[in-house]
Amino acid sequence: MARSVIPLFEDVSFIVGIQVMHRVDVGMLPAGDPEDQRPAVVVVAVPGTATGTVPVAIGSGTGRCGIRHPRWETPGLSKAGWFSRRANILCGLWTAGSVRSAGTVDDQTFAAMAAWFL
């Protein structure tokens, strides 16, 4: 008799929304990211399928090109910085165990990010 496995809530992937900032586990990002948790990853587009990838803008306090962001205490950005890189993260990696929502980016910053990264 086959045993059924009930997935834990933190292992179930979810659908992301654009313009939302997240903290993500560094293992979701391209190799070499210097931080354990990346405080500024913003979804710039929603994938067409659940098996696709989620394009994100990656924030950095050290980058000097891209889209500048102010210091935002609510999402946990303790200093001003830049959304300077783009990555594509597999949809299946977006789980409650690896991603924490950190609020929404303002319309002006998001419009600049969409123009830069898409």
Phi and psi restraints in degrees (value plus and minus 20) as a CYANA .aco file:
   2 ALA   PHI     -96.7   -56.7
   2 ALA   PSI     118.4   158.4
   3 ARG   PHI    -109.2   -69.2
   3 ARG   PSI     116.0   156.0
   4 SER   PHI    -108.4   -68.4
   4 SER   PSI     124.4   164.4
   5 VAL   PHI    -129.3   -89.3
   5 VAL   PSI     106.4   146.4
   6 ILE   PHI    -117.0   -77.0
   6 ILE   PSI      97.9   137.9
   7 PRO   PHI     -88.8   -48.8
   7 PRO   PSI     124.5   164.5
   8 LEU   PHI     -93.0   -53.0
   8 LEU   PSI     130.7   170.7
   9 PHE   PHI     -74.2   -34.2
   9 PHE   PSI     -62.7   -22.7
  10 GLU   PHI     -90.5   -50.5
  10 GLU   PSI     -31.1     8.9
  11 ASP   PHI    -118.2   -78.2
  11 ASP   PSI     -23.5    16.5
  12 VAL   PHI    -110.5   -70.5
  12 VAL   PSI     104.3   144.3
  13 SER   PHI     -92.5   -52.5
  13 SER   PSI     136.0   176.0
  14 PHE   PHI    -152.2  -112.2
  14 PHE   PSI     144.8   184.8
  15 ILE   PHI    -105.5   -65.5
  15 ILE   PSI     110.8   150.8
  16 VAL   PHI    -113.4   -73.4
  16 VAL   PSI     139.0   179.0
  17 GLY   PHI    -133.7   -93.7
  17 GLY   PSI     129.1   169.1
  18 ILE   PHI     -90.8   -50.8
  18 ILE   PSI     137.0   177.0
  19 GLN   PHI      53.4    93.4
  19 GLN   PSI     -12.9    27.1
  20 VAL   PHI    -117.5   -77.5
  20 VAL   PSI     112.7   152.7
  21 MET   PHI    -110.9   -70.9
  21 MET   PSI     122.3   162.3
  22 HIS   PHI    -155.3  -115.3
  22 HIS   PSI     134.9   174.9
  23 ARG   PHI    -118.8   -78.8
  23 ARG   PSI     110.6   150.6
  24 VAL   PHI    -148.0  -108.0
  24 VAL   PSI     132.9   172.9
  25 ASP   PHI     -83.8   -43.8
  25 ASP   PSI     119.5   159.5
  26 VAL   PHI     -80.9   -40.9
  26 VAL   PSI     -45.2    -5.2
  27 GLY   PHI     -85.4   -45.4
  27 GLY   PSI     -34.7     5.3
  28 MET   PHI    -100.7   -60.7
  28 MET   PSI     -40.0     0.0
  29 LEU   PHI    -115.1   -75.1
  29 LEU   PSI     146.5   186.5
  30 PRO   PHI     -76.2   -36.2
  30 PRO   PSI     129.7   169.7
  31 ALA   PHI     -74.8   -34.8
  31 ALA   PSI     126.7   166.7
  32 GLY   PHI      77.5   117.5
  32 GLY   PSI     -16.8    23.2
  33 ASP   PHI     -88.2   -48.2
  33 ASP   PSI     112.7   152.7
  34 PRO   PHI     -99.9   -59.9
  34 PRO   PSI     -26.3    13.7
  35 GLU   PHI    -134.1   -94.1
  35 GLU   PSI     127.5   167.5
  36 ASP   PHI     -90.1   -50.1
  36 ASP   PSI     -60.0   -20.0
  37 GLN   PHI    -145.1  -105.1
  37 GLN   PSI     109.9   149.9
  38 ARG   PHI    -115.6   -75.6
  38 ARG   PSI      92.4   132.4
  39 PRO   PHI     -94.2   -54.2
  39 PRO   PSI     -33.3     6.7
  40 ALA   PHI    -154.6  -114.6
  40 ALA   PSI      65.4   105.4
  41 VAL   PHI    -140.7  -100.7
  41 VAL   PSI      98.8   138.8
  42 VAL   PHI    -134.5   -94.5
  42 VAL   PSI     109.6   149.6
  43 VAL   PHI     -92.6   -52.6
  43 VAL   PSI     101.0   141.0
  44 VAL   PHI    -121.8   -81.8
  44 VAL   PSI     -32.2     7.8
  45 ALA   PHI    -180.5  -140.5
  45 ALA   PSI     132.5   172.5
  46 VAL   PHI    -118.6   -78.6
  46 VAL   PSI     112.8   152.8
  47 PRO   PHI     -87.1   -47.1
  47 PRO   PSI     136.6   176.6
  48 GLY   PHI     -94.9   -54.9
  48 GLY   PSI     -43.6    -3.6
  49 THR   PHI    -156.7  -116.7
  49 THR   PSI     140.4   180.4
  50 ALA   PHI     -92.2   -52.2
  50 ALA   PSI     -29.7    10.3
  51 THR   PHI    -124.5   -84.5
  51 THR   PSI     -12.2    27.8
  52 GLY   PHI    -106.9   -66.9
  52 GLY   PSI    -175.1  -135.1
  53 THR   PHI    -143.3  -103.3
  53 THR   PSI     135.1   175.1
  54 VAL   PHI    -124.4   -84.4
  54 VAL   PSI      94.4   134.4
  55 PRO   PHI     -95.7   -55.7
  55 PRO   PSI     110.5   150.5
  56 VAL   PHI    -150.4  -110.4
  56 VAL   PSI     133.8   173.8
  57 ALA   PHI    -118.0   -78.0
  57 ALA   PSI     113.1   153.1
  58 ILE   PHI    -123.4   -83.4
  58 ILE   PSI     106.6   146.6
  59 GLY   PHI    -105.1   -65.1
  59 GLY   PSI     131.6   171.6
  60 SER   PHI    -169.9  -129.9
  60 SER   PSI     122.3   162.3
  61 GLY   PHI    -104.4   -64.4
  61 GLY   PSI     -29.7    10.3
  62 THR   PHI    -130.2   -90.2
  62 THR   PSI     -38.9     1.1
  63 GLY   PHI     -84.2   -44.2
  63 GLY   PSI     132.6   172.6
  64 ARG   PHI    -146.8  -106.8
  64 ARG   PSI      -0.7    39.3
  65 CYS   PHI    -160.9  -120.9
  65 CYS   PSI     142.8   182.8
  66 GLY   PHI      88.0   128.0
  66 GLY   PSI    -161.5  -121.5
  67 ILE   PHI    -129.8   -89.8
  67 ILE   PSI     100.8   140.8
  68 ARG   PHI     -92.3   -52.3
  68 ARG   PSI     120.5   160.5
  69 HIS   PHI    -145.7  -105.7
  69 HIS   PSI     127.4   167.4
  70 PRO   PHI     -98.5   -58.5
  70 PRO   PSI     156.9   196.9
  71 ARG   PHI     -94.3   -54.3
  71 ARG   PSI     104.7   144.7
  72 TRP   PHI    -145.8  -105.8
  72 TRP   PSI      89.0   129.0
  73 GLU   PHI     -88.7   -48.7
  73 GLU   PSI     -57.7   -17.7
  74 THR   PHI     -78.0   -38.0
  74 THR   PSI     -70.4   -30.4
  75 PRO   PHI    -100.9   -60.9
  75 PRO   PSI     -21.4    18.6
  76 GLY   PHI      71.6   111.6
  76 GLY   PSI       1.1    41.1
  77 LEU   PHI    -113.7   -73.7
  77 LEU   PSI      76.7   116.7
  78 SER   PHI     -94.8   -54.8
  78 SER   PSI     -32.0     8.0
  79 LYS   PHI    -164.0  -124.0
  79 LYS   PSI     140.4   180.4
  80 ALA   PHI     -87.1   -47.1
  80 ALA   PSI     135.7   175.7
  81 GLY   PHI    -186.5  -146.5
  81 GLY   PSI    -173.8  -133.8
  82 TRP   PHI    -156.2  -116.2
  82 TRP   PSI     122.9   162.9
  83 PHE   PHI    -110.7   -70.7
  83 PHE   PSI      81.3   121.3
  84 SER   PHI    -135.7   -95.7
  84 SER   PSI     -32.7     7.3
  85 ARG   PHI    -153.7  -113.7
  85 ARG   PSI     138.3   178.3
  86 ARG   PHI    -139.7   -99.7
  86 ARG   PSI     125.1   165.1
  87 ALA   PHI    -160.8  -120.8
  87 ALA   PSI     139.3   179.3
  88 ASN   PHI    -135.6   -95.6
  88 ASN   PSI     100.3   140.3
  89 ILE   PHI    -130.0   -90.0
  89 ILE   PSI     109.6   149.6
  90 LEU   PHI     -74.6   -34.6
  90 LEU   PSI     116.1   156.1
  91 CYS   PHI     -75.4   -35.4
  91 CYS   PSI     -60.0   -20.0
  92 GLY   PHI     -83.5   -43.5
  92 GLY   PSI     -36.2     3.8
  93 LEU   PHI    -103.2   -63.2
  93 LEU   PSI     -33.4     6.6
  94 TRP   PHI    -100.5   -60.5
  94 TRP   PSI      65.1   105.1
  95 THR   PHI    -142.1  -102.1
  95 THR   PSI     140.7   180.7
  96 ALA   PHI     -82.1   -42.1
  96 ALA   PSI     -44.0    -4.0
  97 GLY   PHI     -98.5   -58.5
  97 GLY   PSI     -38.4     1.6
  98 SER   PHI    -139.3   -99.3
  98 SER   PSI     -25.8    14.2
  99 VAL   PHI    -155.7  -115.7
  99 VAL   PSI     117.1   157.1
 100 ARG   PHI    -147.8  -107.8
 100 ARG   PSI     107.6   147.6
 101 SER   PHI     -87.4   -47.4
 101 SER   PSI     120.9   160.9
 102 ALA   PHI    -148.2  -108.2
 102 ALA   PSI       1.4    41.4
 103 GLY   PHI      86.6   126.6
 103 GLY   PSI    -195.2  -155.2
 104 THR   PHI    -133.2   -93.2
 104 THR   PSI     120.8   160.8
 105 VAL   PHI     -98.9   -58.9
 105 VAL   PSI     122.6   162.6
 106 ASP   PHI     -83.5   -43.5
 106 ASP   PSI     136.0   176.0
 107 ASP   PHI     -78.5   -38.5
 107 ASP   PSI     -61.9   -21.9
 108 GLN   PHI     -85.5   -45.5
 108 GLN   PSI     -65.7   -25.7
 109 THR   PHI     -84.6   -44.6
 109 THR   PSI     -61.9   -21.9
 110 PHE   PHI     -85.4   -45.4
 110 PHE   PSI     -60.1   -20.1
 111 ALA   PHI     -79.6   -39.6
 111 ALA   PSI     -61.6   -21.6
 112 ALA   PHI     -86.6   -46.6
 112 ALA   PSI     -59.1   -19.1
 113 MET   PHI     -85.6   -45.6
 113 MET   PSI     -64.4   -24.4
 114 ALA   PHI     -81.2   -41.2
 114 ALA   PSI     -61.7   -21.7
 115 ALA   PHI     -86.4   -46.4
 115 ALA   PSI     -55.3   -15.3
 116 TRP   PHI     -97.9   -57.9
 116 TRP   PSI     -63.7   -23.7
 117 PHE   PHI    -118.2   -78.2
 117 PHE   PSI     -33.3     6.7
